[in-house]
Each structure stands twice: as structure tokens, then as C-alpha cells.
Amino acid sequence: MKIIKDALAGTLESSDVMIRIGPSSEPGIRLELESLVKQQFGAAI
């Protein structure tokens, strides 16, 4: 599958998750995680 444009799914309401996917010039998968509740849940996220 070739990703041709950015897309969003989910919500940040009540600390849920939002996923963003987009095309990249580099091979492979890069995952970044940002969380408003990181201090509360830490590694469990």
C-alpha cells in the first residue's frame, strides 16, 4: 500500500487516542507518541 496523503483518525477528547499517518521519503515505519496523560499512565501507554 502506498500512502499518498496525510490522514487523521480518532479524537483527543477525554484523553483518547488520535492517529496520524502520512507519506514519507524514508523506508520503514516511524512511530511517535505524544500524550496528555503520559505522567499518569507512563509505560502502560
Beta strands, then each sheet from edge to edge (+ up, - down):
strand 1: 7-10
strand 2: 18-21
sheet 1: 1+ 2-
end
